[in-house]
Each structure stands twice: as C-alpha cells, then as structure tokens.
Amino acid sequence: MDKPKWVIEKEQDKRLARASRVWMFGIHAVRDALRNPNRERLRLMVTQNAYDRLESDILASGMEPEIVPTRKFSAPLDPQSVHQGAALEVKPLDWGPIEEVCLAADGQVPRVILLDRVTDPHNVGAILRSAEVFGARAVIAPERHSAPETGALAKTASGSLERQPYLRIRNLADAIEKLQQMGYLVVGLDGDAEESIEDAVVGMTDRPIALVFGAEGPGLRDKTKETVDKLAKIPYAADFGSLNVSNAAAVALYAVRPK
C-alpha cells in the first residue's frame, strides 16, 4: 500500500532537517568550530575534562554547554568516533557562490580543487588541509555522490573545514564550465594521460588553475574528461604506481603553484 502524501512529506522534512545539522566531535574540531564566527552552533555536549580544556572558547562563544558524565555521553555519534568528551551540533557553512569564492583578487593567482565522486570523508578532510596549506581558493564537490560535512570529515580536516571553503554544487560539469568562463585552466588528473602535470601547465602558472580529481578506482567520469581543458598525470618512478587521492591533490597543488 502506498504511503499517504502527508506521510511522505513528513519523512522528507525529517531527512532535510537531519541533513542540515552536523555533529562535530573531538577537542580540536569543536574548538575550531567554537572560534568560527560564521558557524551557526546549536548544541554543545562536553564532559568536565573537555570543558576544562575548552573553557575559554566556550565562554567566548556564549554557548551554554551540557556537562555530562563520561559514561553518559549521549551525543548521537558513530560508536567508533573518538570524541574526547566534546561534541558540537552545528549547521553546515554557507561559503557563497563559485563566482564570488573563486574570483581572482588581491593580485593572487587562484587555485581550486574539484572532486568527482570522492566520497570518503577522511580523504576529503585531508584534501581540505592540503588546500589550505597551498592557498587554494576552494574545494568543490557535487551535492550527490560526495562526502558531506560530517564529524569524521571535520576531525580529519583538523580545523581546515572552518577556514577552507568547501562548496557543494549541483552539477560538476556546470561548475567546470563556470570556472572556464572565469578564465581558469581546468586540468583533470588521469593516470592514463599522456602529459605530466608539470608539462600540462608550462607557461600557464600565472593564470587561475583548477585541478579535478576522481575517486580512487573509477577515476574521472567520461563527462568530466570531456569537459576539462586538459588531462594530466602524476608520473611514477616505477612501472606501476598509485597515490591516495588526498596525496595526489597535495602533489598536484605543489606542481601548479604560481612561479
């Protein structure tokens, strides 16, 4: 028997409400979220020990924490989560549109990372860290088939999620075309490409560059390969080699740094 329309709509509303809230966990991730004035914070749960470590940031944030015994720490986290006695419920950050975030400004030559079906939150968290280290303007990923903001992603990002724009967009090909219209050279990383990443950007490191990475295994989708300006690879010393996607992002960002 089909569900009544009102039941379906109620279930959809509940799913949307859950998706619009994220539990951060761990001392460092919670501290960074407390310090971010742009982060909308909803609920803070801490043990006494965690409160003692975060006291100054909690007081500065104006939040009223729930101090609970360690054995009764009931934040809805994955049982495998190492929460260190601190969990903070927040809303995802809104960084704004690509046209604003990725615009060249202040004489800087921008770099951007795009992710094609990279779903592992640990990989995305590590990529956010590398993006911040190398000064990338943003990390961009589709709303579907990519890692959303989660506690695991935030913990791996080690604070970068609060500072490094992570844009979730509807369509990756549209985002690539938008960057191309803004003057970006868009390079897709593909292990079967004929050209190395260094050769692909020779004489062009003074212009905006966007790097596109696919999931480990499947790599870039055919549509993505057709949309980028160039395909390039990271050359390996041996006949066979492969890098974790987060490591590949760090290597490629270094290779295309403005000279």
Secondary structure, DSSP 8 states (H G I E B T S, - for coil): ----HHHHHHHHHHHHHHHT-EEEESHHHHHHHHH-TT--EEEEEE-HHHHHHHHHHHHHHT---EE--GGG------TT---TTEEEEE-------HHHHT---TT---EEEEEES---HHHHHHHHHHHHHTT-SEEEEESSSS--S-HHHHHHHTTHHHHS-EEEES-HHHHHHHHHHTT-EEEEE-TT-SSBHHHHTTT-TTS-EEEEEEBTTTBS-HHHHHHSSEEEB---SSSS----HHHHHHHHHHHTS--
